[in-house]
Amino acid sequence: MNFAVIWIPNFSLLAVQRSEPSLSGRPVALLAGEGRKAVVVEFSPEAANVTAGLAGPLASARCPGLQLRERDLAAEDEAQRLLVAAAFALSPRVESTAPGSCTVDLQGADPVNTEAAMQALVLTLHSLSLPARIGAGETPLLARYAARRAEPVLVIRSRAAFLSSLPLDFAAPMPAQAAILRGWGIATLGQLTALAKGQVGERLGPEGVQLWERANGDSPSVLCLAEPARSFFASWNYEPPVESIEPLMFKLRRYAERVAAELRGAGLVAEKLTLALTLEDETDFCRDYRLPEPGADVDSWLRVLQTHLDTVRLEERVASVRLVATPARPQARQDGLFDTGLTDPHSFWENLARLAALVGDDRVGTPVHVDSHAPDAFRLERPAVTVLPPEPDPVHPPRGGVLHRFCPAWPVQVFCTDQTPAAISGALQGEVCAKIGPHYFKGDWWKPGAWAVETWQVELTDGGVYQLSKIENAWWIEGTFD
């Protein structure tokens, strides 16, 4: 098992169906040709009584409700890129052989693990609406023959046994060659390869030798390898523009599937998504979505995107879309012996991302103290993956009362006597019977955003002890002491 071929029957038709949600589960036929000469070349299983070669009107008469479509080259290109990206799950050496077909060089791979990976790849492609067949053999051509007979995976163990039953048409003989071979009583590849190659060449010439080699599964050509994607984006247009979220999300899923597959093929994940919508009046709506946990899971991406798009109201219809994934290396970490992990990390990160889509990335995270004397100075950081063990209680407990801060602080009016607080009104009312202060704090005077605060600890006649702060002539109650 040196090579594998991934083949998708009816590829052009499937590409059209992937781009049009209305065609799902309906009879569809793909036409080739112009005008009245257009004939059916591919058709869906629901298209009863339709066969290849029928003219479009005759096919519609045989199957009421039949949807006729022409090839969509843009949709085929997108589906082919998705197929190539998915093929990198088997090996880093992949050739985009033909529309709907890839050849993978498996030399040096473990046969048992590779066969299991091929089974998994078939399931993955089926979930992406690309039902594929995979064949594996000693040569690319032999693997291609196996793919045509796979249901859905076929690994050739014995070349002679496999070729013995294959029709001669697999080797694509010329009409004159086929007629001569029928006269000899040869109908399968195995019967042809049972003859000596030199004898076939004496009777059929150089073309006969080439036919014998194709019948034997020999492949003299060298694979033209594709490179993994280096930029991860997708863009598409709507004709006509769309005004509801359903068609937007349908195509967004299709293109996100390809972007995610390219990321996985390159061994990367996405740490941020950028979605740009171009409206009918040529204005743009753009938003970044930083993913709390980098990954390449399309369902998680779409839940984050839809959570935000459900809250968006645009003045014009959407004419085109661009989705960009910022790549990153997958995180590798080793937890500490006493660290505690999340019970359900997938749900935690997904919900956090959806929350960020609603309120903004800069408003979600874990508050971390900033090295500054400014009150309430903190920044938001990405939450830790593991929860560290709690720090031990201090040997010497803090002296004095503990300030329980109000968040946010309460605005009040302070009446002063000799520039000291004497009474308070507003959110809290009372006369000051004892006070300590003032205490002055200031910082960052050398740059924009300089701050200064004056604080007092006061006791009111009702017995409560509070901390007052004065910032730019405005008074606040920061908290109470126990």
N, C-alpha and C positions, 0 to 999 in steps of 0.2 A: 504494500500500500504506500506508493510514493506520491501519488497525486489524487486530488479530489476535485470534482466538478459540481458546482451548485447550479441547478437549472430550474427555471420557473416557467412552466407551460403557460401559454396564453398571456405572456408578459405584457404586451401592449394593451390588451383589454384590461388586465388587472391595474395597470397604471392609470387608466382612465377612471376606473371604478374607485380607486383610492382618492382621486381628486374631486369626485362628485358624490356627496353623501346620498343624493336622491336615487342613485343607481343600486344601492345595497339591496340584495335579495330580489331584484327584478330581472326579467329577461333582457339581455343586452347582446348586441352583435356589433362587431367592428368591421368597417368597410374599407376596402382598398380599391383605388381606381377613381375615375372622374365621371361625373354625371350618371347616365344610365348604365354605363359600363362598370360601375362600382359593384363589387361582389363581396360576400362575407368571407373573411379570413379567420376570424376568431369569434367565439360566442360563449356565453355563460351557460352553466348547467341548467338554469331555469328556462333557457330558450328551446322549448320543445319543438320537434319537427324541423329544426334549422340545421343545415349542414354547410360545410365550407364550399364556396363556389357559387352559392345562390345569389341571384341579384337582390338588391335591397327591397324592391317592392314585393317580390315573390316571398322573401323571408318574412316580411311583415304580414303577408296574407296567410302564411302557414302558422304564424305565432302571433295572435292578437296581443296588443300591448307591448310588442317588441320595441326596445329603444335602440335606435341606430346611431352609431358614433363613428367618427374618424379618429385616426391616430393623434395623440397629443404628445408631441416631442418633448415639451417641457416637463410633463408629468413622467414620461419615460426616463428622462435624464435624472429627475429627482429619485425615482424608484431605483435606478441603477446605482446611484451614489449610495443609497441606503443599503443595497445588496452588497456592494464592495466593502462598505464599512463594517457590516455584520460579518463578512467573511474573515476579517482579521481575528475573529475569535478562534479560528483554527490554526492560523500561522501568520507570521509577518510577511510572507511571500505570496502575494495575491495578484492575479491578472484579471482585468476586466475584459473578458474574451469576446462577448457579444451581448446585445441587449437581452437581459434576463439570464445571463450566464457568467459565471466566474470560475476560474481555474486556480487551485490552491496547491502550492508545493509543500508536501508533507514530509519530505525526506528528513530523517533524523527524529521525527516525532514518535512518541510512544503509541503503538497501535491501539491498545486497550483504551487509554484515555482519549485518544483522538476519535475513536468510534463513538464514545459517550458524548464527546463535544459535538459531533455531527448530529446526533439525536437531539441534543439540546438546541442546536442552531435551527433545526427544522421547526421546533416548537416556537422559538423566538420569531422566526420569519412568518410563521402562520399567524401569530398574534399581531403582526404588523400588516396583515392582509396581503401577504406574499407567500402563498403556499408553495414550498420548494421541494425539490427532490435532490438528493446528494448521492453521487456514485464515486467510488474510490478504486484505483487500480494502479498497475505498474507504470502506465504512461498516461499523459493527458487525454489522448484519444480514447483509450480503453476506459478511463474514468467517465468520459462523456457518454460512451455507450451504456455504461452502468447507470448513469443518472437517468437516461431515458427509460430504463427498466426498473428503477428504484421505486419502492413503495413503503416509506419514502426514502430509506437509506439502503444502499446496496454496496457491499465491499466484495470485490472479486477475489476469491481464494484461489481458483484455478482458471487460468486464461483459456485453456482448450475447452474445458467443460462449459464455460460461459459463452464462448463464440460459437459453439456447435449448434446452437438453436437460434441464433440471431438471423433475421432475414437479410438477404443480400443487399436490400435497399439501404441498410445502415452504412455501407461503404460508399454510397452514392455513385454507382457505376453509370457510365454514359449509356444512352439507349442502345447503341450498337453493341457495346460490351455485354449489356444485360441480355440481349437477344442471343448472342453467341453462347453465353454461360447457361442460359435456359436450354439451349440445344444440347449442351453437355450434361444436362440433368443436375446442374448446380443451383441450389436455391438458398443456401445458408452460408454464412461466413466460415463456419467450420469446414464445410465441404470444399470451399475454395482454398483455404489455407492448408488443407490436406494434400493439395498438389504442390509440387516443387515450384519455388518462385521462378527459377530459371526457365522451366518448361512453360510457365504462363507467359513469361517475357518473350520467348521464342514465337509464340502464337499470337499474342496480343500487343507486342511491342512495349516501349517504355511506359505507355499509359497502363498497360496490363500489370507491369511491375508495381506501379504506384497504387493501383487498385488492390493488388495482393497485400501490400504493406498496410493499406488502410483496413483491409479485412482482418489483418493480424493485430490491429490496434497499435501499430508503430506510429510514433509522433516525432518527426525530425525537427520540428520547430522549437524555438526557445521562448520561454515565457517572457512577455513584456510586463514587468512587475509595476504595480501601482504603488504610489507612496501614501502613507497615512496622511490625513488632512492636517494642515498646520494652522488654519484659521477656521473658526467654528461659527458659522452664521447661516442664515437662510433669509431670503427675501422673495416676495411674490406680490402680484397685483390682483385686483378684483375688477372684473368686467361683467356686469356693472358694479359700481361701488356698493358696499354692504352697510346696512344701518342697524343690524341686530347682532347680538353676541354669538348666536349659534353658529352661523357660517364662519365667523372669525375664529372661534375655538376649534372648529373641525379642522381647518387647514393649519391652525397653529399646532395642533397635535401631530399632524402628518409631518410637518417640517421639523418639529422638535424631536420626533423619533429619529430622523436622519442625523440631526446635530448631536444627539446623545450617543448614537451608534458610532459616529466619527470620533467622539471623545473617548469612548471605550476602546475603539480600535487603536488609538494613539496612546492608550494607557493613562488617560487623564480624566479629570472630573471638572465640573463647572463650579466656580465659587461665586459667580455673579451673572445675572441675566439682564440684558438690556432689550427693551421692547420699544420700537419706534413705529408710530402710526402716522401715515401721510394722509391727510384728509382731502376731500374733494376740492376744497378751495386752496390746495397746495400748502396749507399750514401743517405743522408737525406737532405731534404729542409724543413725548419721550419720557420713559421712566426706567430707573435702575432698580433691580431687585437683588440685594445681597443675600445669598443663601447661608443661613447659620451653619449648616453642615454641608460642605461641598459634596456634590454627587452628580450622578447622571441618570436619575430616576425621573422619567417623563411625567408620571402621575403626580409626583410631588411638585414638579415645575408648574404643571397646569393648575394645580390647586392654588398655588401662590399667585399665579397670573390672574386666574379667574376671580379670586377674592378681591383683587384690586379693580379689575375691569368691571365687576358688578357695581362698583361705586362711581364709575366714570360716566359723565353725561357730556357728549360731544355735540357741537353745533352743526357739524357736517358729517356726511357719510365717509367711511374709510375706503380709500382708493388703493393703498398698498401698505404692506407690513414688512418690518425687518426685525429679526430676532438674532441677537448676538450672545454667545456664551463666552465668558472669560475663563480660560482654562487654568487649572492648578493641579499640582501633584496630589494624589490621594494621601490623606493623612495616615501616618504610621505612628502609633503610640504604644506604650507599655504602661499599664496601670500599676500603681503602687500596691503593696501587699494589703494595706489597710484602707485603701481608697474604696469609695462606694460609687458604683456606676448608676446610670439612670435605669429605672424599671422598664420603660419603653422609650428608648432614645429616638426611634423613627418618628413616633407620634409627637414627641417633645419638639424636635427640630422642625417638623412640618408645621405644627401649630405656631411656633415662634415665627417662622417665615410668613405665614398667612397674617399674623398680627402685624408684622413689619409692613406688609403690603397695604394694610389699612391705615396705620398711624404714621408710617415712615421709618426708614432704617435707623435714623438718628435717635429714635425714641424707644428702642428696644435693646435690652442688654442687661448686664450686671453692673451696678454702680461701683466704681473703684475710686478710692481717695486720691486726689491730686496733691503732689508735693507743693503745697501752698498754704499760707496762713489765712487766705481768704475764707470766710465762712461759707459752708455748703459747697466747697469746691470739689467736684467729682467729674468723672467721665464714664461713659457707658462702654463696656467691652463685651466681646462675645462670651457667653456663659461657658464655664468650664465643663468639659466632658465628664469628668469625675468629680465627686465631692470629697474634699480632703477631710481627714479626721478633725474633730473640733479641737481647738487649742485649749490647753489646760487652764484652769482658773488661776488668776494671779495669786502669788504667795501673799502679797500685801494688798488687801482690797483698797480701793480709792477712798480717800477721806472726804468728809463733807457731804452735802446733798448731791443727788444726781439730777441733772437737767433732762427733763423729758421734753423734747422739742416738738413744736407744732409744725406740721407740714401741710399747707403753706403757713407761714407766719401770719398772726392776726394783725390787721391794721387798726391802730387806735389813735386817739388824740391825747396828747400829754400837755398838761398845764404846769408851767414851771414857775418856781419862786427862786430868785437869785440864781437862775440858769440851772436849777436842779429840779427833777420831777416832783410835783406836789400832788397831782391828782390825774386820774385816767378816766377817759370816757370812750365809748364806741363798742367794740366787740367785748370789752371788759370794763367795768366801772368800779371806782373806789378811790379813796384817798390814801396817799402814801404815808405810812407811819415810820418806816425805816428804809434806809437805802445805802448802797455801797457803790461807789463810782466817782467819776466816770473812768472807763477803761477805753483807750484809743488803740485801734488797729488800722493799719493801712499797708498797701503794697502795690506792686506793678506800676509804680509812678513813672517808670522809665519807658513805658509803652502804652499804646491805646488800651483803654479798659482798666485804667487805674481805679482802685477802690479804697474807701475809707469808711469806718464804722465806729460809732461810739456806743458803748454798752453800759447798762446799769442793772444791778440786782436790787429789786425793790420788794418791800412787804406791804401789803394793803391792810386796811383796817379789818377786813373779814378774815385775816389770818393767812391768806395765800401769799406765796413767795414766787416772784416771776423774774424773768430776764427781759429787759427792754433793750432795743437797739434803735439807733438813729442813723439813717442813711439818707443823705441829701435832703435834710429837713423833714423827712418822713419818719414817723415812729411806728415800731412794730413790737409785738410781744412774741419773742422767739420760743418761749416754753415756760414750764413751771418746774420748781424744785420740790422733791418729795421730802 
